[in-house]
Amino acid sequence: MDITLDTTTETTGAAVLDRVHEVIRYVTPELDGRYAPEQKLADLGVDSLSLVEMLVQVEKRFGIALDDDEVVQVETIQDILDAVERHA
């Protein structure tokens, strides 16, 4: 599956959340829905490999580079949102 990457850096809260949901659906199409920011990714069934792929997609789509320390601390959707905000 090929997807066009939108690398514009729109970082308003709702826009970032929408784009993170797009990443979640892209990496794990079986998770076709919207989830609360405090939702734990593990509770959604996201395994470590899928999480890494999500974070790679986040880096590409937002034009950022996440630090290793940030990557290992990601447990929730909010953690991803916070990481994007820190790099905005």
C-alpha positions as CSV (number, residue, x, y, z in Angstrom):
1,M,0.0,0.0,0.0
2,D,1.4,3.3,-1.1
3,I,0.5,6.5,0.7
4,T,1.2,10.1,-0.1
5,L,3.0,11.8,2.7
6,D,1.9,15.2,3.8
7,T,5.0,16.7,5.4
8,T,3.5,20.1,6.1
9,T,4.0,21.0,9.7
10,E,0.5,21.8,10.9
11,T,0.8,21.4,14.6
12,T,-2.5,22.5,16.1
13,G,-3.8,20.0,18.6
14,A,-6.7,18.7,16.6
15,A,-4.7,18.6,13.4
16,V,-1.9,16.7,15.0
17,L,-4.4,14.2,16.6
18,D,-6.0,13.7,13.2
19,R,-2.7,13.0,11.6
20,V,-1.6,10.6,14.4
21,H,-4.9,8.7,13.9
22,E,-4.0,8.5,10.2
23,V,-0.7,6.9,11.1
24,I,-2.4,4.5,13.5
25,R,-4.8,3.4,10.7
26,Y,-2.0,3.2,8.1
27,V,0.2,1.0,10.3
28,T,-2.6,-1.1,11.9
29,P,-5.6,-1.0,9.5
30,E,-7.5,-3.3,11.8
31,L,-7.7,-0.3,14.3
32,D,-10.2,1.6,12.2
33,G,-11.4,4.2,14.6
34,R,-10.6,7.2,16.7
35,Y,-9.1,6.8,20.1
36,A,-8.7,9.0,23.1
37,P,-5.2,10.5,23.6
38,E,-4.8,8.7,26.9
39,Q,-5.5,5.3,25.2
40,K,-2.6,3.0,25.8
41,L,-1.3,1.6,22.5
42,A,-0.7,-1.9,24.1
43,D,-4.4,-2.0,25.1
44,L,-5.2,-1.5,21.4
45,G,-3.1,-4.5,20.5
46,V,-0.2,-2.5,19.1
47,D,3.0,-4.6,19.4
48,S,6.5,-3.3,19.6
49,L,7.2,-3.7,15.9
50,S,4.0,-1.8,15.0
51,L,4.9,0.9,17.5
52,V,8.3,1.4,15.9
53,E,6.6,1.6,12.4
54,M,4.2,4.2,13.8
55,L,6.9,6.3,15.2
56,V,8.9,6.1,11.9
57,Q,5.7,7.3,10.1
58,V,5.3,10.1,12.6
59,E,8.9,11.2,12.0
60,K,8.3,11.2,8.2
61,R,4.9,12.9,8.2
62,F,5.9,15.6,10.7
63,G,9.5,16.1,9.5
64,I,10.9,15.5,12.9
65,A,13.5,13.1,14.5
66,L,12.5,11.5,17.8
67,D,15.2,10.9,20.3
68,D,15.8,7.3,21.5
69,D,14.7,8.4,25.0
70,E,11.4,9.6,23.6
71,V,10.8,6.5,21.6
72,V,11.2,4.1,24.6
73,Q,8.8,6.2,26.7
74,V,5.9,6.1,24.2
75,E,3.0,4.2,25.7
76,T,-0.1,6.3,24.8
77,I,-1.4,8.3,21.9
78,Q,-0.8,11.4,24.1
79,D,2.9,10.5,24.3
80,I,3.1,10.7,20.5
81,L,1.3,14.0,20.5
82,D,3.6,15.4,23.2
83,A,6.7,14.2,21.2
84,V,5.4,16.0,18.1
85,E,4.7,19.1,20.1
86,R,8.2,19.2,21.5
87,H,9.7,19.1,18.1
88,A,7.3,21.7,16.5
